[in-house]
Amino acid sequence: MSQSASPISILICDDDKSFSLLLTEFLQPYSDLHVVGIVHSKRELMELLAENAACADVLLLDMCLREEGLGGLDILMELQQVAPQLKTIVLSSFDEEETVVHALSFGKAMNYIPKRHYRDLPASIRQVVHHGSGLHPSAASRVLQHLSASGKQQIRRKVTDRQLAILRMLDQGMNRRDIAAALFYTEQSINNELCKVSTLLKGTFPYLQWLRLKKHNTAEILQLARQLEILP
């Protein structure tokens, strides 16, 4: 990195204020790294990005925000729409394989680092900025593309033609009663099919907060269907 280059700007989103302070103090001595802000919830993060989506180069995101449950993947997928240029490194006290794969694949996080290894962050931050991924540069793009493509394909194969037709009609703005009439189903049958889709997504993303709380949330199901490329 040349001396004239601007420092890499870093935003921290973690509800553990002590850990946020620890990270800030740890990163402070590095002249090429600069913490520009700290937020402690999804709401604060989205409000900040709504004001300035380009406020930082890198986001250090806690995968488990206690206020909202395991909501890191929710945030990662929303960031793809709100601030697609923001490079995200996930920090977590958990390192289960499924959670890591989902964060890298569907969430398109650039790296996933257990909090106990926070001292590896300076190198990882530089890596994602200069090489596009926290994984090894020679294999990073292929690995992430493979994870993303294969994961989405597995889900798409589980969505039936009937369910896909219903999702497409909902996406076109039709209500459930009109869809039932068009497909010669009862409205209850439409609800049952959407319940199956919701159950599929719950099984795929057991830590998505809104899927646990809302049985037939049409807008959220359609949003995730687009992000997973089930819908165009």
trRosetta pair geometry for C-beta under 8 A, 3 or more apart (Angstrom, degrees):
i j d omega theta_ij theta_ji phi_ij phi_ji
1 5 5.2 -104 -177 51 90 145
1 32 5.4 74 99 -126 161 146
1 126 7.5 -102 -43 -138 129 117
1 130 7.8 -111 -74 -76 94 137
2 5 4.8 114 62 -21 79 100
5 32 7.4 25 91 -133 109 102
6 9 7.8 -15 138 -34 112 93
7 31 6.8 -124 -95 151 114 50
7 32 5.3 175 -126 -166 73 32
7 33 6.0 -155 -173 -57 106 4
7 34 4.0 84 114 -13 139 113
8 32 6.1 41 4 149 92 78
8 33 5.3 -21 59 -110 98 61
8 34 6.9 163 75 25 45 74
8 57 5.1 -99 -163 63 77 145
8 58 6.1 25 163 1 112 119
8 125 6.0 149 111 151 152 113
8 126 7.1 -150 -22 -90 156 59
8 129 5.4 -100 -117 -64 131 164
9 34 5.6 -33 -105 77 56 97
9 36 4.6 12 -165 -22 103 132
9 55 7.4 -130 136 143 138 52
9 56 4.5 -137 120 -135 101 62
9 57 4.9 119 52 2 76 89
9 58 7.3 165 89 26 50 73
10 27 6.7 -68 53 163 158 164
10 33 6.1 19 -18 -173 131 91
10 34 6.5 166 17 82 88 41
10 35 4.9 -48 77 -100 103 56
10 36 6.5 149 58 9 44 80
10 56 6.0 62 -147 -160 8 122
10 57 7.1 -39 -70 56 50 84
10 58 5.1 -22 -111 72 73 100
10 59 7.8 150 -162 -95 59 23
10 60 6.4 25 -176 -13 106 107
10 125 6.7 -32 -92 -137 123 142
11 35 7.7 122 -93 -156 25 66
11 36 6.1 -42 -75 64 73 92
11 37 5.0 -4 -124 65 85 96
11 38 7.7 176 -165 -83 59 32
11 39 7.3 9 176 8 102 101
11 45 7.9 116 148 -131 128 91
11 48 7.5 163 -149 120 141 147
11 55 6.5 70 -68 103 134 103
11 56 3.8 -140 -21 -15 105 166
11 58 7.2 -179 27 92 70 49
11 59 5.0 -24 71 -109 100 71
11 60 7.2 -172 90 24 48 71
11 86 7.9 -36 38 -151 128 124
12 20 5.3 140 130 -140 139 93
12 23 5.8 144 -111 90 146 143
12 24 7.0 -98 -5 -62 154 89
12 35 6.4 -5 -16 -146 111 114
12 37 7.2 -162 32 101 69 53
12 38 4.7 -11 67 -115 106 76
12 39 7.3 172 91 30 58 58
12 59 7.9 156 -91 -161 21 57
12 60 4.8 -15 -112 64 69 109
13 38 7.9 166 -81 -161 34 50
13 39 5.0 -12 -110 71 78 94
13 40 7.4 179 -158 -89 57 15
13 41 7.8 -100 -163 45 96 11
13 42 7.8 67 -176 -87 134 44
13 44 7.7 170 -127 83 95 101
13 45 4.8 15 -110 -83 136 129
13 59 6.4 5 3 -173 111 103
13 60 7.0 175 28 86 64 57
13 61 5.0 3 61 -116 111 66
13 62 6.2 -126 109 15 71 84
13 65 7.8 -43 148 -81 97 123
13 75 7.5 -162 118 174 155 160
14 17 8.0 168 104 -73 89 29
14 19 5.7 -92 142 89 145 111
14 20 4.8 179 68 -71 112 95
14 23 7.5 110 19 5 150 143
14 38 7.6 -50 40 -159 84 94
14 40 6.8 -35 87 -120 39 61
14 60 7.2 -27 -36 115 112 96
14 61 7.7 168 -64 -158 74 26
14 62 4.0 113 -114 -39 74 125
14 65 7.9 -154 -141 -98 35 83
14 91 6.9 -24 -89 72 122 131
15 40 4.7 88 -113 -176 56 84
15 41 6.3 58 -88 -74 103 65
15 62 6.4 -119 11 67 73 159
15 65 5.0 108 -18 -147 125 77
15 66 5.5 -130 88 27 148 89
15 67 5.9 177 -106 -9 154 102
16 19 3.9 36 107 20 120 114
16 20 6.4 161 90 -19 63 83
16 62 7.0 144 12 -103 96 151
17 20 5.4 -51 -145 35 35 116
17 21 6.4 36 155 -19 66 104
17 40 6.6 -15 -75 -102 84 132
18 21 5.8 -55 -152 36 30 110
18 22 6.4 35 148 -23 63 106
19 22 5.3 -49 -147 34 36 118
19 23 6.4 39 153 -20 66 101
19 115 6.8 -32 -152 -157 140 133
20 23 5.8 -53 -152 34 30 111
20 24 6.4 31 151 -19 64 106
20 38 5.0 99 177 -154 131 132
20 40 7.3 -79 -40 -89 156 88
21 24 5.6 -53 -147 36 33 113
21 25 6.3 27 157 -13 67 107
22 25 6.1 -60 -147 41 27 105
22 26 6.0 27 155 -21 64 112
22 118 7.5 60 121 111 113 165
23 26 5.6 -59 -144 37 28 112
23 27 6.1 15 162 -11 66 111
23 35 7.5 126 120 -92 93 142
23 60 6.7 -170 -176 107 156 162
23 118 6.4 -110 -98 -169 87 135
23 121 7.4 33 -144 18 98 174
24 27 6.3 -64 -145 41 24 101
24 28 6.4 45 153 -49 61 99
24 35 4.9 -99 -123 47 83 171
24 38 6.7 -52 -63 -63 129 131
25 28 5.6 -33 -149 0 32 123
26 118 6.7 79 83 132 170 116
26 119 7.3 -116 -171 -100 137 63
26 121 7.6 85 113 48 127 131
27 30 5.7 -59 -170 30 61 114
27 33 5.1 -97 -176 118 105 130
27 35 5.7 110 83 -39 134 108
27 121 7.0 -65 -83 103 106 129
27 122 6.9 163 -121 -79 80 89
28 35 7.5 -51 -77 12 69 114
30 33 4.1 26 98 30 121 110
30 122 5.5 -179 -88 -121 159 125
32 126 7.3 41 113 -91 132 109
33 122 6.2 -110 -31 -123 153 85
33 125 6.2 68 -112 100 123 153
35 38 7.1 19 169 -54 120 90
36 55 6.4 -167 113 157 137 88
36 56 5.5 -168 48 -91 127 97
37 48 6.6 157 142 -153 158 152
37 55 6.7 0 8 144 141 128
37 56 6.9 -115 34 -57 104 126
39 44 3.7 -178 -162 115 114 118
39 45 4.8 167 93 -69 150 67
39 48 6.0 -128 -60 -11 143 142
40 44 6.1 51 43 28 58 152
41 44 4.8 97 56 8 81 100
41 45 6.9 -143 96 -5 44 89
41 65 6.3 115 -127 -172 55 140
41 67 5.4 -26 -116 55 108 154
41 68 7.2 117 -154 -21 88 116
42 45 5.6 -58 -148 38 33 114
42 46 6.1 26 159 -15 69 108
42 65 6.4 -176 -32 53 90 169
42 67 7.9 -149 10 84 88 117
42 68 5.8 10 0 -16 125 162
42 71 6.1 -75 -49 129 136 140
42 74 7.2 -18 -112 100 151 116
42 75 5.4 -138 -116 -87 105 112
43 46 6.2 -60 -145 39 26 104
43 47 6.3 27 157 -19 63 109
44 47 5.8 -56 -146 37 29 112
44 48 6.4 29 156 -19 64 108
45 48 5.9 -60 -153 35 28 110
45 49 6.3 18 156 -11 66 110
45 59 8.0 69 -149 -146 123 132
45 75 6.9 29 86 -146 153 127
46 49 5.7 -56 -141 43 33 107
46 50 6.1 42 155 -28 65 104
46 78 7.4 -33 -96 132 117 138
46 82 6.7 -92 -132 -134 83 167
47 50 5.6 -50 -147 30 29 115
47 51 6.8 27 153 -16 60 103
48 51 6.0 -60 -159 35 32 108
48 52 7.1 -46 166 49 65 81
48 55 6.3 -79 157 30 100 162
49 52 7.1 -92 -140 76 30 44
49 53 5.1 50 -174 -108 81 60
49 55 7.0 -125 -101 16 54 116
49 79 7.8 -121 -125 -121 171 80
49 82 5.3 65 129 149 138 123
49 83 5.1 -96 -155 -40 129 130
49 86 7.7 -59 -119 -42 125 153
50 53 7.6 37 -91 -63 16 81
50 82 7.5 -59 -72 -156 65 117
51 55 7.6 43 86 -55 90 132
52 55 4.2 95 104 -61 110 98
53 82 6.4 -161 -121 155 113 73
53 83 4.4 -173 -165 -99 94 93
53 85 7.6 93 139 41 103 104
53 86 7.4 -116 174 -40 77 113
54 83 7.6 175 -68 -140 44 106
54 85 6.9 2 -103 76 84 133
56 59 6.3 111 94 -69 133 69
56 86 6.7 52 81 -131 86 103
57 86 7.7 156 173 -135 20 59
57 87 6.4 -5 154 30 68 108
57 129 5.9 29 153 -109 131 116
58 86 7.5 133 -120 -172 19 73
58 87 5.0 -37 -106 78 70 97
58 88 7.4 151 -163 -93 61 26
58 89 6.4 14 -177 -1 109 104
58 125 5.4 120 127 -144 178 94
58 128 6.4 109 -112 83 117 128
58 129 6.5 -73 -56 -63 117 102
59 79 7.5 -124 38 -133 160 152
59 86 5.3 37 -15 164 116 118
59 87 7.1 172 20 84 73 44
59 88 4.6 -21 67 -108 104 77
59 89 7.2 180 87 29 53 63
60 89 5.5 -19 -109 70 64 99
60 91 5.7 29 178 -18 90 123
60 121 7.3 9 -107 -142 132 131
61 72 6.0 128 139 -142 111 99
61 75 6.4 -169 -160 102 138 136
61 76 7.2 155 104 -72 163 86
61 88 5.4 -1 1 -163 127 109
61 89 7.1 160 22 78 77 45
61 90 5.4 -39 74 -109 95 59
61 91 6.7 168 78 21 38 79
61 109 7.6 -122 51 -116 124 118
62 65 5.7 111 94 -70 113 72
62 72 6.7 -128 112 -87 47 113
62 91 5.6 -40 -97 75 52 96
62 92 7.0 119 -163 -88 54 59
63 70 6.9 -2 146 -155 82 82
63 72 3.5 -60 -146 -23 51 165
63 73 7.7 34 -153 -36 87 69
63 90 5.1 54 -66 -175 101 110
63 91 6.8 -154 -11 80 84 40
63 92 3.7 -10 27 -85 128 116
63 94 6.7 -105 87 49 136 101
63 99 6.9 81 174 169 148 123
63 103 6.6 -56 -112 -91 121 140
63 112 7.9 40 -61 -142 135 97
64 69 7.8 -70 -152 158 74 34
64 70 5.3 -36 -111 -109 81 67
64 71 7.7 105 -135 27 34 62
64 72 6.4 -47 -49 -26 37 114
64 92 6.1 93 -4 -135 96 91
64 93 6.7 -60 34 31 134 95
64 94 6.7 90 -33 4 132 115
65 68 4.9 23 91 39 111 97
65 69 7.6 17 74 56 70 28
65 71 5.2 -45 43 48 107 110
65 72 7.0 143 -9 -60 88 71
65 75 7.9 82 -7 -27 133 138
66 69 7.8 37 -156 -70 27 23
68 71 3.9 -5 112 -22 117 150
68 74 7.5 -101 142 51 133 146
68 209 5.6 -71 168 -60 86 162
69 207 6.9 -170 143 -169 103 79
69 209 4.7 142 57 -94 125 105
69 212 7.5 -77 126 34 173 148
70 73 7.4 24 140 11 89 97
70 99 7.9 -91 -170 -124 135 123
70 207 3.4 -51 93 -170 131 123
70 209 7.4 174 63 -56 56 84
71 74 4.5 -43 -167 34 77 124
71 75 6.1 75 137 -22 87 98
71 207 7.7 -137 -64 148 30 93
71 208 7.9 75 -121 -139 56 42
71 209 5.1 -11 -92 -19 96 125
72 75 5.8 -58 -153 37 34 109
72 76 6.2 36 152 -22 69 106
72 90 6.2 83 176 -138 139 115
72 92 7.2 -68 -31 -82 167 115
72 103 6.8 -11 123 -106 120 112
72 107 7.4 6 134 -120 84 159
72 207 7.9 4 39 123 82 131
73 76 5.4 -48 -142 35 37 115
73 77 6.3 32 161 -16 67 105
73 102 5.8 -22 -106 135 136 116
73 103 6.4 -113 -90 -90 86 67
73 106 6.8 34 -160 90 112 114
73 107 5.2 -113 -133 -69 69 123
73 205 6.2 -151 110 -150 152 116
73 207 6.4 107 19 86 123 104
73 208 6.2 -77 84 -83 117 81
74 77 6.4 -67 -155 38 23 103
74 78 6.4 16 154 -13 63 112
74 208 5.8 125 -68 -139 93 76
74 209 6.1 -32 -45 22 149 97
74 210 7.0 116 -114 0 129 101
75 78 5.7 -60 -146 41 31 109
75 79 6.1 39 154 -29 67 105
76 79 5.7 -52 -150 28 28 115
76 80 7.3 39 150 -29 58 94
76 88 6.4 -172 -119 100 88 163
76 90 7.4 -22 -77 -78 129 117
76 103 6.4 171 -54 -144 169 69
76 106 7.6 100 104 107 123 74
76 107 3.0 15 128 -154 148 108
76 108 6.8 166 170 47 107 67
76 109 5.9 -59 -129 -56 135 91
77 80 5.8 -37 -164 12 39 116
77 106 6.5 -19 -83 145 109 94
77 107 5.9 -83 -52 -108 69 65
77 224 7.2 15 162 -112 156 77
77 227 5.4 50 -166 -177 111 163
78 81 6.0 -61 -168 38 46 104
78 82 5.8 23 147 -6 80 117
79 82 5.6 -65 -127 51 37 99
79 83 5.4 -43 -162 55 80 86
79 84 7.4 139 142 -84 68 39
79 86 6.0 -89 -176 65 118 123
79 88 6.4 81 108 -48 164 143
80 84 5.6 42 -162 -102 46 85
80 108 6.3 90 -87 37 114 134
80 227 6.6 113 70 -134 145 111
81 84 7.2 41 -79 -56 9 94
81 227 7.9 -81 -44 -89 106 109
83 86 4.0 33 130 -8 115 122
87 110 5.0 10 -172 -21 91 150
87 128 4.7 151 164 145 136 120
87 129 6.5 -167 44 -80 162 60
88 107 7.6 -87 87 149 141 104
88 108 7.7 88 45 103 115 71
88 109 5.0 -83 99 -127 102 73
88 110 6.0 146 65 8 50 90
89 109 6.8 99 -123 -177 23 102
89 110 5.9 -53 -76 67 66 95
89 111 4.7 -7 -126 62 89 97
89 112 7.6 -173 -168 -77 63 26
89 113 6.2 8 172 8 108 112
89 121 7.3 133 120 -134 159 88
89 124 6.0 99 -124 134 146 122
89 125 6.8 -83 -20 -86 150 68
89 128 6.3 -141 -62 -22 103 157
89 134 6.3 90 -111 -51 103 145
90 103 4.9 -43 -11 -177 166 145
90 107 7.5 57 -59 112 135 147
90 109 4.6 -17 -21 -149 109 159
90 111 7.1 -159 30 96 71 50
90 112 4.7 -9 65 -114 110 72
90 113 7.1 159 84 25 57 63
91 113 5.8 -25 -105 74 66 87
91 114 7.7 67 -159 -175 61 12
91 115 5.3 74 176 -83 100 79
91 118 7.2 33 -134 -97 126 92
92 95 6.6 152 91 -68 110 62
92 99 7.2 -148 145 134 171 135
92 112 7.0 -14 18 -169 115 91
92 113 7.9 143 26 80 69 42
92 114 6.3 -58 76 -114 68 51
92 115 6.5 -132 87 -28 17 90
93 114 7.0 63 -132 -156 24 81
93 115 5.4 -23 -78 17 63 123
93 116 7.9 81 -127 -27 63 88
94 99 5.8 24 118 65 120 164
94 114 7.9 -147 75 -114 18 88
95 99 7.5 -145 -152 71 18 116
95 100 6.2 32 -164 -58 62 121
95 112 7.5 136 -127 139 82 111
95 114 4.9 -41 -58 -75 126 112
96 99 4.6 79 68 11 93 107
96 100 6.9 -167 88 -9 45 88
97 100 5.7 -61 -150 38 30 111
97 101 6.2 27 158 -18 68 108
98 101 5.9 -57 -147 37 29 109
98 102 6.3 26 157 -17 65 108
99 102 5.9 -57 -146 38 29 109
99 103 6.3 30 156 -20 64 107
99 207 7.3 31 -110 7 102 149
100 103 5.9 -58 -151 35 28 110
100 104 6.4 16 158 -9 65 110
100 112 4.9 162 -138 104 86 164
101 104 6.0 -63 -146 44 29 104
101 105 5.5 13 162 -9 69 120
101 147 6.3 -152 -161 -154 83 122
101 151 7.4 163 152 -84 104 133
102 105 5.9 -61 -127 47 25 101
102 106 5.4 -20 -166 29 70 110
102 107 6.4 65 139 -7 67 104
102 151 7.7 149 -108 -149 58 152
102 205 6.7 136 -153 -108 146 81
103 106 7.8 -37 -86 56 11 75
103 107 4.6 -36 -151 47 44 137
103 109 4.5 -10 156 13 91 135
103 112 5.3 108 88 -89 138 125
104 107 7.0 23 -13 60 11 90
104 108 7.4 36 -179 -115 34 19
104 109 5.5 -73 -90 59 47 88
104 112 6.2 -83 -54 -23 98 121
104 144 6.3 -119 169 -117 96 83
104 147 5.7 2 112 115 104 163
105 108 7.5 -34 140 -64 15 51
105 144 7.6 -177 -100 -156 49 61
105 147 3.9 -121 -94 144 97 103
105 148 5.0 173 -161 -83 69 52
105 150 8.0 -78 -137 62 133 81
105 151 4.4 81 164 -1 145 156
106 148 7.1 143 -75 -125 36 74
106 151 6.1 -112 -53 121 88 145
106 152 7.6 136 -96 -68 84 83
106 205 7.6 -90 77 -84 164 118
106 227 7.4 72 -170 135 92 111
106 228 6.9 -18 -130 -95 109 87
108 144 7.2 74 -134 -175 69 120
108 148 6.8 31 -84 -92 87 129
109 112 5.9 82 105 -65 139 84
110 128 4.1 78 139 -129 148 125
110 132 7.5 -144 -135 159 115 41
110 133 5.3 -155 -161 -129 83 50
110 134 5.1 106 135 -11 83 93
111 124 5.2 -143 95 -169 169 119
111 127 7.4 73 -53 85 143 122
111 128 6.1 -113 -10 -65 113 121
111 133 7.0 130 -58 178 84 61
111 134 2.5 5 -71 37 127 155
111 135 6.9 179 -98 -38 84 62
112 134 7.8 175 8 72 44 140
113 117 5.4 -120 -176 82 95 108
113 118 7.2 116 132 -94 125 45
113 120 6.1 -159 -142 76 134 115
113 121 6.8 167 99 -82 169 76
113 124 6.2 -76 -58 -65 141 176
113 134 7.6 -98 -47 166 104 159
114 117 5.1 76 68 12 84 102
115 118 5.8 3 -170 -51 53 103
117 120 4.8 -4 157 10 98 120
118 121 5.5 -9 -175 -24 59 118
120 123 5.9 -60 -173 48 65 107
120 124 5.6 62 134 -25 86 114
121 124 5.4 -66 -139 44 34 110
121 125 5.8 37 164 -25 73 105
122 125 5.9 -53 -145 32 26 110
122 126 6.6 21 158 -12 61 106
123 126 6.0 -58 -151 39 31 109
123 127 6.2 37 150 -27 65 109
124 127 5.3 -53 -147 33 32 118
124 128 6.5 27 159 -17 67 102
124 134 4.7 18 -157 -134 93 116
125 128 6.3 -56 -149 34 29 103
125 129 6.5 21 156 -12 63 111
126 129 5.9 -65 -149 42 30 108
126 130 5.8 -2 167 6 70 118
127 130 6.6 -72 -134 49 20 90
127 131 5.3 -38 -172 37 63 117
127 133 7.1 -47 142 97 98 41
127 134 5.1 93 96 -120 126 52
127 137 7.5 -137 -160 -59 93 93
128 131 7.1 -63 -101 59 15 75
128 132 6.9 -22 -160 161 49 8
128 133 6.2 1 -114 -141 69 9
128 134 5.1 -20 -63 -57 98 78
131 137 4.1 -88 -164 -100 136 111
131 140 6.8 109 138 17 106 157
132 137 7.6 96 46 -128 87 82
132 140 6.4 151 92 108 91 139
132 141 6.8 16 108 -72 135 94
133 137 7.1 154 57 -102 95 51
133 140 3.3 165 64 -174 147 139
133 141 6.9 -160 -17 -58 139 54
133 144 6.3 -146 -109 -30 140 137
134 140 7.8 143 54 -123 31 128
135 139 6.5 -83 137 85 117 87
135 140 4.1 153 75 -107 101 86
135 143 5.9 -89 125 60 167 144
135 144 7.3 -178 21 -44 139 99
136 139 5.2 38 79 34 102 97
136 140 6.2 -166 76 -49 43 85
137 140 5.6 -35 -124 -1 27 121
139 142 5.7 -72 -165 51 59 107
139 143 5.3 57 144 -29 91 112
140 143 6.0 -65 -147 36 24 108
140 144 6.2 13 165 -11 65 111
141 144 6.2 -62 -146 41 26 104
141 145 6.1 22 159 -16 65 113
142 145 5.9 -59 -143 41 27 109
142 146 6.1 28 158 -21 65 109
143 146 5.8 -59 -149 36 26 110
143 147 6.3 25 155 -18 64 107
144 147 5.7 -52 -146 36 31 111
144 148 6.2 27 158 -16 65 109
145 148 5.9 -58 -145 40 29 108
145 149 5.9 21 161 -13 66 112
146 149 6.1 -59 -139 42 25 104
146 150 5.8 15 167 -11 65 115
147 150 6.4 -62 -138 42 20 102
147 151 6.0 18 165 -18 60 116
148 151 6.1 -62 -146 37 21 109
148 152 6.4 15 161 -13 61 111
149 152 6.1 -63 -149 39 26 106
149 153 6.2 26 156 -21 64 110
150 153 5.7 -55 -146 36 31 113
150 154 6.5 36 155 -24 64 103
151 154 5.9 -53 -154 28 31 112
151 155 6.9 23 153 -11 63 104
152 155 5.9 -59 -154 38 35 107
152 156 6.2 35 152 -21 70 108
152 228 5.2 171 -129 -171 93 74
152 229 5.4 36 -175 45 142 109
152 230 7.9 -147 -169 -51 92 70
153 156 5.6 -54 -142 37 32 111
153 157 6.4 36 158 -24 65 104
154 157 6.1 -54 -153 30 27 112
154 158 7.1 21 152 -16 59 108
155 158 5.8 -64 -158 34 37 110
155 159 7.0 35 149 -23 69 102
155 200 7.2 120 -151 153 86 116
155 201 8.0 52 -149 -95 126 67
155 204 5.9 29 -100 -104 114 159
155 228 5.7 -50 85 178 147 140
155 230 6.9 -80 118 -69 108 113
156 159 5.8 -54 -154 27 39 110
156 228 7.3 -178 -59 141 85 104
156 229 7.3 -40 -69 95 128 83
156 230 5.6 -176 -103 -103 83 77
158 200 5.6 163 124 -145 127 133
159 163 5.1 -123 -169 89 81 125
159 164 5.5 99 137 -62 113 90
159 167 7.7 -18 -171 -6 136 145
159 197 6.7 39 -120 -114 96 96
159 200 7.1 164 -78 107 73 171
159 230 5.8 78 -1 -144 166 125
160 163 4.6 95 54 9 80 101
160 164 6.9 -142 96 -6 42 87
160 193 7.9 -100 57 -148 119 107
161 164 5.6 -55 -147 37 31 113
161 165 6.4 36 153 -22 65 103
162 165 5.8 -53 -152 32 30 112
162 166 6.6 29 151 -17 63 105
162 183 7.7 101 -149 -166 88 144
162 193 6.1 -113 124 -128 107 143
163 166 5.7 -54 -151 36 34 112
163 167 6.3 35 152 -19 67 105
163 193 5.2 -167 -97 177 79 108
163 194 7.8 149 -138 -81 91 42
163 196 6.6 -106 -92 84 133 114
163 197 5.4 153 -163 -67 128 110
164 167 5.6 -53 -147 37 33 112
164 168 6.3 35 154 -21 65 105
164 230 7.1 -138 -115 173 90 96
165 168 5.8 -54 -149 35 30 112
165 169 6.5 27 155 -16 64 106
165 183 6.8 122 122 -97 132 131
166 169 5.9 -57 -150 37 31 108
166 170 6.3 32 153 -18 65 106
166 179 5.9 79 -134 176 76 143
166 183 7.5 -38 -80 -32 82 160
166 190 6.0 162 -133 -144 131 86
166 193 5.5 129 0 106 164 138
166 194 6.7 -125 134 -64 141 85
167 170 5.7 -54 -147 38 31 112
167 171 6.2 33 153 -22 65 108
167 197 7.1 140 -68 -113 115 162
167 221 7.5 -119 -119 132 101 107
167 222 6.8 160 -161 -105 87 76
167 225 5.5 -162 -166 -156 138 168
167 230 6.7 -23 128 127 165 116
167 231 5.9 -132 140 -66 117 116
168 171 5.5 -55 -148 36 30 114
168 172 6.5 29 152 -19 63 106
168 231 6.7 168 -90 -118 65 104
169 172 5.6 -55 -150 36 34 111
169 174 4.4 -43 167 47 91 134
169 178 7.8 -158 168 101 124 95
169 179 4.7 131 113 -109 146 109
169 182 6.9 175 -125 65 150 147
170 173 7.9 94 177 -35 31 10
170 174 6.4 -87 -87 63 32 79
170 176 7.8 14 -93 -75 100 68
170 179 7.0 -14 -59 -65 73 148
170 218 5.8 -139 -169 -163 134 115
170 222 6.0 -138 116 -79 115 122
171 222 5.5 157 -89 -144 83 122
171 225 7.7 -112 -70 87 124 134
171 226 7.9 131 -120 -64 130 103
171 231 5.5 160 -74 -152 159 150
174 178 4.7 -122 -168 86 100 122
174 179 5.2 120 124 -59 125 87
174 182 7.4 -31 -167 -1 157 144
175 178 5.3 89 57 14 73 101
175 179 7.1 -137 100 -7 36 92
176 179 5.5 -54 -144 37 34 113
176 180 6.3 40 155 -24 66 103
176 187 5.5 84 133 -149 105 93
176 190 4.8 162 -162 109 97 146
176 191 6.8 44 -164 -59 148 78
176 194 8.0 -66 -110 -19 122 143
177 180 5.8 -52 -153 31 30 113
177 181 6.7 27 151 -16 63 105
177 187 5.5 -18 -98 -94 60 124
178 181 5.7 -53 -150 37 35 111
178 182 6.2 34 153 -20 68 107
179 182 5.7 -56 -145 38 32 110
179 183 6.1 6 163 2 67 113
179 185 7.7 -18 125 52 78 114
179 190 5.5 107 95 -117 117 144
180 183 6.4 -71 -142 50 23 93
180 185 4.8 -102 -143 81 71 80
180 186 5.9 -16 -159 159 129 15
180 187 4.5 -78 -45 -76 160 56
180 189 6.8 125 -124 55 100 97
180 190 5.0 -98 -72 -26 91 128
181 184 7.6 23 -173 -75 28 38
183 190 7.7 127 51 -81 134 100
185 189 4.0 -117 178 78 114 136
185 190 5.8 130 103 -49 131 80
186 189 4.7 107 56 -4 75 99
186 190 7.5 -136 99 -2 48 81
187 190 5.5 -48 -156 31 42 114
187 191 6.5 42 147 -18 68 102
188 191 5.5 -52 -150 38 37 113
188 192 6.3 42 149 -24 67 103
189 192 5.5 -50 -148 33 33 115
189 193 6.6 33 153 -19 64 102
190 193 5.9 -54 -152 34 32 109
190 194 6.5 28 152 -14 65 107
191 194 5.7 -57 -148 40 33 109
191 195 6.2 39 151 -25 65 105
191 216 6.3 -36 -145 -105 86 148
192 195 5.5 -52 -150 32 32 116
192 196 6.7 35 150 -21 63 100
193 196 5.6 -49 -154 30 36 113
193 197 6.7 36 147 -17 65 100
194 197 5.4 -47 -150 34 39 113
194 198 6.3 43 149 -20 66 103
194 216 5.5 64 118 -134 129 95
194 218 7.4 -38 -150 -95 145 78
194 221 6.9 106 -161 103 97 178
195 198 5.5 -51 -148 37 33 114
195 199 6.3 37 151 -21 65 104
195 215 6.7 -8 -114 172 89 96
195 216 6.7 -45 -75 -81 73 94
196 199 5.5 -50 -146 35 32 113
196 200 6.4 38 151 -23 63 102
197 200 5.5 -51 -152 32 33 115
197 201 6.5 27 153 -14 65 105
197 221 6.2 77 118 -161 124 131
197 225 8.0 -10 -179 -78 133 118
198 201 5.9 -58 -150 39 32 107
198 202 6.2 36 151 -23 66 105
198 211 6.5 171 -166 -150 84 92
198 215 6.3 92 137 -175 168 48
198 216 6.7 -97 -46 -92 149 47
198 217 7.9 111 -110 32 123 73
198 221 6.4 -70 -83 -95 81 126
199 202 5.5 -50 -145 34 32 115
199 203 6.4 32 155 -18 64 104
200 203 5.9 -59 -154 36 28 109
200 204 6.4 21 152 -14 64 110
201 204 5.5 -57 -144 41 35 109
201 205 5.9 -20 171 31 73 103
201 208 7.2 -42 149 43 100 149
201 211 5.6 -136 112 -122 107 144
201 221 7.1 -160 -5 -125 159 83
201 224 6.2 75 -136 116 143 152
202 205 6.9 -78 -129 66 21 66
202 206 6.4 55 170 -105 64 55
202 208 7.4 -123 -112 51 53 106
202 211 4.9 -175 -88 150 78 124
202 212 7.1 117 -129 -78 108 57
203 206 6.9 9 -138 -68 22 87
205 208 4.2 41 129 -20 119 116
205 211 6.4 110 87 19 104 154
208 211 4.3 54 91 13 111 115
208 212 7.0 168 89 -16 60 84
209 212 6.0 -63 -158 32 33 109
209 213 6.4 8 158 -6 69 115
210 213 5.9 -68 -143 46 35 102
210 214 5.4 -17 177 21 76 117
210 217 6.2 -72 163 48 109 163
210 220 5.2 -132 131 -150 142 161
211 214 7.0 -68 -112 54 21 78
211 220 7.6 -157 -69 131 69 133
214 217 3.7 37 133 -37 137 120
214 220 6.6 96 79 34 142 146
216 221 7.9 -41 -166 -20 44 138
217 220 4.1 19 117 29 120 116
217 221 6.1 148 87 -20 68 88
218 221 5.9 -61 -145 38 28 109
218 222 6.2 24 160 -17 66 109
219 222 6.0 -59 -149 38 27 109
219 223 6.3 30 153 -23 64 107
220 223 5.5 -50 -146 33 33 115
220 224 6.5 27 157 -13 65 105
221 224 6.1 -58 -150 40 30 105
221 225 6.2 34 151 -24 65 108
222 225 5.4 -53 -144 35 32 115
222 226 6.6 34 156 -20 64 101
222 231 6.9 -9 -159 18 72 158
223 226 6.0 -56 -157 32 29 108
223 227 6.5 24 150 -15 64 109
224 227 5.5 -55 -145 39 37 111
224 228 6.1 24 158 -9 70 110
225 228 6.1 -62 -142 47 27 102
225 230 4.1 -78 -162 65 81 118
225 231 4.5 56 129 1 106 107
226 229 7.4 29 -179 -80 34 32
226 230 7.5 -76 -60 51 23 75
226 231 4.9 -47 -83 73 64 103
226 232 7.6 -16 -130 95 81 22
229 232 7.6 28 -151 -102 67 37
